[in-house]
Amino acid sequence: MNINFKIKEEKELNENLLQSIKDPAFNKLVNKLQLTKKEAMYLNSKLNKEILEHENCHHCKGLFQCQNSLKGHCFVIQKENQQLYYSYAPCKYTKQIEDQKREKNLENTFYMRARLKDIHTNDKKRLKVIKWIILFAENYQLNENTKGLYLSGSFGSGKTFLISALFNELEYLKGVSTKLVYFPELLRDLKNDWTDYEDKLSYYEKVDLLCIDDIGSEKVSDWSRDEVLGTILQARMNNNKTTFFTSNLTLEELENHFKTKDTSEEILKSGRIMERIKQLSLPLELISENKRI
């Protein structure tokens, strides 16, 4: 009976192989791996899995569209020293995120060490912002209704460094809880793991000092604008929590950014967000050369 079962199994495998070899991509992969007909017959499902996942990647426009078995990765078969190895290779979108995280980790290490004494004052264009930050550090008291800063300026002008230096100073001298978060990363973090969504949102609502870094660089949706940003800002307004923003956009440009369509409803929703930002912060522009060069 076992022999009959084996014969039947091999017959099915051979029939499946006859179907697979009609696909040029299948034959190309078999030749690339230098497989015998018998090897190809037994590896049929794995070979087709690689072909399917590569095809998915070819048509994919982002991780949100990923249809592969391991999100952001593609099943790969490799042959080395006549031995086959199976793995999942990160796709270009996963690699982009990993590169961004590495860059952000390097930046975060730099920003975590920043203090007010490290701020350079040799550029007169920056003095107005620097004076504001120093006065804020001297006068800030917990549980007071204190406005933060909407700091706009060109890329690399030092916005994030200045706010980081201020936050680190207040943490060290006054024990203030602070959080500077890159806004697209905040959204990605919330979207990637829904299990503790409410806890994360609550943290951003309650931390003493919050800086939403690079607002305006994110892709706008009803969810990101109204449910995430709107909820955080409203809660911070209600609880008198000081909030900072950095952006490459002016307030007027940011308002246009928040409109997903040119309709009266979108104008209203965008205006509502902007009203909260203006209630929470004072606008200042940082005019400076690119400090990252």
C-alpha positions in Angstrom: 0.0 0.0 0.0 2.8 2.3 0.8 4.3 1.6 -2.7 1.0 2.4 -4.3 0.7 5.6 -2.3 4.2 6.7 -3.4 3.4 5.9 -7.0 0.2 8.0 -6.8 2.1 10.8 -5.0 4.8 10.9 -7.7 2.2 10.9 -10.4 0.5 14.0 -8.9 3.9 15.7 -8.5 4.8 15.0 -12.1 1.4 16.3 -13.3 2.0 19.5 -11.3 5.4 19.8 -12.8 4.0 19.5 -16.3 1.7 22.4 -15.6 4.6 24.5 -14.0 7.0 24.1 -16.9 4.6 25.8 -19.2 5.6 29.0 -17.4 8.9 30.5 -18.8 9.7 32.0 -15.4 9.5 28.6 -13.8 12.0 27.1 -16.4 14.3 30.1 -16.0 14.4 29.5 -12.2 15.0 25.8 -12.6 17.9 26.5 -15.0 19.3 29.2 -12.7 19.4 26.7 -9.8 20.6 23.9 -12.0 17.9 21.5 -10.8 17.2 18.1 -12.2 13.7 17.2 -13.3 13.2 15.1 -10.1 14.5 18.0 -7.9 12.2 20.4 -9.7 9.3 18.0 -9.2 9.7 17.9 -5.4 10.5 21.6 -5.1 7.6 22.6 -7.4 5.6 24.5 -4.7 8.6 26.3 -3.3 9.7 27.3 -6.9 6.2 28.6 -7.6 6.2 30.5 -4.3 9.3 32.4 -5.2 8.0 33.2 -8.7 4.6 34.4 -7.2 6.3 36.6 -4.6 8.7 38.1 -7.1 5.7 38.9 -9.3 3.9 40.5 -6.3 7.0 42.7 -5.6 7.2 43.7 -9.3 3.7 45.2 -9.1 3.8 46.5 -5.5 3.6 50.2 -4.8 4.4 50.1 -1.1 4.3 48.0 2.1 0.6 48.7 2.4 0.0 46.7 -0.7 2.3 43.7 0.2 0.7 40.4 -0.6 3.7 38.1 0.3 3.7 35.6 3.1 6.2 37.8 5.2 5.3 41.4 4.8 8.0 43.5 3.2 10.0 40.4 2.2 10.3 38.1 -0.8 10.8 34.3 -0.6 14.1 33.4 -2.2 15.8 30.0 -3.1 19.6 30.1 -3.4 22.1 27.4 -4.3 25.6 27.2 -2.9 28.0 24.3 -3.0 25.2 22.1 -4.4 23.1 22.9 -1.3 19.8 24.7 -1.5 19.0 27.5 1.0 15.6 29.2 1.6 15.3 32.7 3.0 13.2 35.9 3.0 14.9 38.9 1.4 13.8 42.4 2.3 12.1 44.3 -0.5 13.2 47.8 -1.6 10.5 49.4 0.6 11.7 47.6 3.7 15.3 48.5 2.9 14.3 52.2 2.6 12.7 52.0 6.0 15.7 50.3 7.5 18.0 52.9 6.0 15.8 55.7 7.4 15.9 54.1 10.8 19.7 53.8 10.8 20.0 57.4 9.8 17.4 58.4 12.4 19.3 56.4 15.1 22.5 58.3 14.3 20.6 61.6 14.4 18.9 60.6 17.7 22.3 59.8 19.4 23.4 63.3 18.3 20.2 65.0 19.5 20.1 63.1 22.8 23.5 64.7 23.8 22.5 68.3 22.8 22.3 70.9 25.5 21.8 74.7 25.4 25.5 75.3 25.8 26.1 73.5 22.5 24.0 76.0 20.5 26.1 78.1 18.3 25.3 81.8 18.5 27.6 83.1 15.7 24.8 83.4 13.2 22.8 86.6 13.9 19.8 85.3 11.9 19.3 82.6 14.5 19.5 84.9 17.6 15.8 85.6 17.8 14.9 81.9 18.0 17.8 81.1 20.4 16.8 83.9 22.8 13.2 82.6 22.8 14.5 79.1 23.6 16.8 80.3 26.5 14.0 82.4 28.0 11.6 79.4 27.7 14.1 77.2 29.6 14.5 79.7 32.3 10.8 80.4 32.9 9.1 77.1 32.2 7.0 75.6 35.0 5.0 72.4 34.9 1.2 72.6 34.8 1.2 76.1 33.5 -0.6 77.0 30.3 2.6 77.7 28.3 2.7 77.9 24.6 5.3 76.0 22.7 6.9 76.9 19.4 6.0 76.3 15.7 9.5 76.5 14.3 9.6 76.6 10.5 12.6 76.9 8.3 14.5 75.2 5.5 15.9 71.7 5.5 18.9 71.3 7.8 18.7 74.7 9.4 19.0 73.2 12.9 15.3 73.2 14.0 15.4 69.7 15.5 18.7 70.3 17.2 17.5 73.5 19.0 14.4 71.8 20.3 16.4 68.8 21.4 18.8 71.0 23.3 15.9 72.7 25.1 14.2 69.4 25.9 17.4 67.8 27.2 18.1 70.9 29.4 14.6 70.8 31.0 14.8 67.1 31.5 18.1 67.5 33.3 17.4 70.6 35.3 13.7 70.3 36.1 12.8 66.6 35.7 10.4 67.4 32.9 9.2 64.4 30.7 9.8 65.2 27.1 9.3 63.5 23.7 10.6 64.6 20.3 9.0 62.4 17.6 9.5 62.4 13.9 5.8 62.7 12.7 5.9 60.2 9.8 7.6 57.7 12.2 4.9 58.3 14.8 2.2 57.4 12.2 4.1 54.4 10.9 4.6 53.1 14.5 0.9 53.4 15.3 -0.1 51.8 12.0 2.3 48.9 12.2 1.1 47.7 15.7 -2.5 48.2 16.7 -2.2 46.1 19.9 -1.2 49.1 22.1 -2.5 51.9 19.9 -4.5 53.6 22.7 -1.5 53.4 25.1 0.8 55.0 22.5 -1.7 57.7 21.7 -2.2 58.4 25.4 1.5 58.8 25.9 1.7 61.5 23.2 -1.3 63.2 24.8 0.1 63.3 28.3 3.9 63.8 28.1 4.9 67.2 29.6 6.7 68.5 26.5 6.0 67.1 23.1 7.7 68.1 19.8 6.1 66.9 16.6 9.1 67.0 14.4 8.9 67.6 10.6 5.1 68.0 10.5 4.0 68.5 6.9 6.4 65.8 5.5 3.9 63.0 6.1 1.3 61.7 3.6 -2.0 63.2 4.6 -5.1 61.0 5.2 -8.3 61.5 7.2 -6.8 59.0 9.7 -3.4 60.7 10.2 -4.9 64.2 10.3 -8.1 63.9 12.2 -7.9 60.7 14.2 -4.2 60.9 15.2 -3.0 64.5 15.0 -6.3 66.0 15.8 -6.9 63.7 18.8 -3.4 64.4 20.3 -3.6 68.1 19.9 -7.1 68.4 21.3 -6.1 66.3 24.4 -3.0 68.5 24.9 -5.0 71.6 24.7 -7.5 70.3 27.2 -4.7 69.3 29.6 -2.6 72.5 29.2 0.3 70.5 27.8 3.1 72.4 26.0 3.6 71.4 22.4 6.3 72.2 19.9 6.4 71.7 16.1 9.1 71.8 13.5 8.4 72.0 9.8 9.8 73.0 6.5 6.5 74.6 5.8 5.0 78.0 6.9 1.7 77.9 8.7 -0.1 78.9 5.4 1.7 76.1 3.5 0.9 73.6 6.2 -2.8 74.5 6.0 -2.8 73.8 2.3 -0.9 70.5 2.9 -3.7 69.3 5.2 -6.3 69.6 2.5 -6.6 66.3 0.7 -9.1 67.9 -1.7 -10.2 71.4 -2.6 -13.6 71.1 -1.0 -15.4 73.1 1.7 -15.3 70.0 4.0 -11.5 69.6 3.6 -11.0 73.4 4.1 -12.9 73.1 7.4 -11.0 70.1 8.6 -7.7 71.6 7.7 -8.6 74.9 9.4 -9.6 73.0 12.6 -6.2 71.4 12.8 -4.5 74.7 12.2 -6.5 76.4 14.9 -5.2 73.8 17.4 -1.6 74.3 16.3 -2.0 78.1 16.6 -3.6 77.7 20.1 -0.7 75.5 21.2 2.3 77.3 19.7 3.9 80.6 18.6 5.3 80.8 15.1 8.9 81.6 14.5 11.1 81.1 11.4 14.6 79.9 11.6 16.7 81.3 8.7 20.0 79.6 8.5 22.4 77.7 6.2 22.1 73.9 6.0 23.9 72.7 9.2 23.9 69.1 7.9 26.3 69.7 5.1 
